[in-house]
């Protein structure tokens, strides 16, 4: 098994690595879409809202809406 490449230790190395900075909202949207695409549960441990809150929350996050919980 190979070890992962070393992490950047300076901002210059981070920029040179091709890292793309995203907002928290974009990161949540990206992670939600990946979970839905992979068929994994994006809300483990959240019970009782599968037919009510979760679909509306997913639509709002995918659409890029601001959500206040």
HELIX and SHEET records of a PDB file:
HELIX    1   1 UNK A   11  UNK A   16  1                                   6    
HELIX    2   2 UNK A   24  UNK A   38  1                                  15    
HELIX    3   3 UNK A   53  UNK A   63  1                                  11    
END                                                                             
